[in-house]
Amino acid sequence: MTDTPKPSGQPPKAKREVDARWLLRMSAIVILLGAFVTFALQNSESIEVEFLSWSFEAPQIILLIGSAIAGILIWELGGFVRRRKQKDG
């Protein structure tokens, strides 16, 4: 007869660690999503924007998100150009 370990009723340690990491990630996502929704609701009023000869009104949250996306794109473009220069020369 061989001694086989009897199941203890608990998942293996690796499975518990994966579940804990998943729970932590989901909790962080829910908290960040809640913070974003709160931020959006508090910044929903329309504001006037003037740039050179243009003038328009838009919700403040749209302008904030648009500015953040524009900044990210400019940052990534700079990184792309730098990597391209390093690759070429």
N, C-alpha and C positions, 0 to 999 in steps of 0.2 A: 504494500500500500504506500502510496506517495502522499505526502502532506501538501494539500493545496490550501492556499489562504482562503478563508471564508470572507465573503463580502461583508463589510461593516455597515452598509447602508448609506455611506457617504461617498460622493464622487471622488475620484483621485485628486491629489493635491493640484496637479497641473490644470485640471478642469475648474477647480475652485478659483485659481488665480486668473484664468481667462474670464470667468464670470465676474470676478471683482473688477477687472480692468474694463470690461464692457459696461458694468454698472457705473463706474466712475466716469467713463466717457459720455454715456447717456445723461448722467446727472449734469455734467458740465455743459452739454449741448442744451438741455432744458433751461438751465440757469442763464446761459448766454442768450438764448432765444427770448426768454422772458425779459431780460434787460433790454434787448433790442426793441421789442414790442413797446415796452414802457417808454423808451427813448423816442420812438416814432410817434407815439400818441402825444407826448409832451411837446413835440416839435412839428406839429401838423399845420400850424398857421401859415398863411400865404405871405410871402415877403416880396418886395420889389427889388429887382436886380438891375443895375445900370452898368453897362460896359461899353466904352467908347460911345457910339451913337445908338446902340441898342438899349432897349429897356423892356423888361417883361416881369411878370409875376409868376411865382411858382411856390409850392409848399416847401418849407424850410428843410424837411427831411429829405426830399428829392435832391435839393441842392447839396446837402451834406453828403449823401451817398454818392452822388455824381462826382463831387470833388474828391472823395476818398478813392473812387474807382479810377479817376483820371490820375491821381497821384500814384496809385499802384501800377498803372500802365506805364507811366513815365519812368518809374523806378525799374520796372522790368525791362523796358527798352534800353535804359542805360546799362543794365547788366548784360543784356544781349550784345550790345555794341562792344562792351569791354571784353566779353568772352570771345567774340568774333576777332577782335584785334589780337588777343593772345594766341588764338588758334592760327591766324595767318602769319604772325611774325614773331 
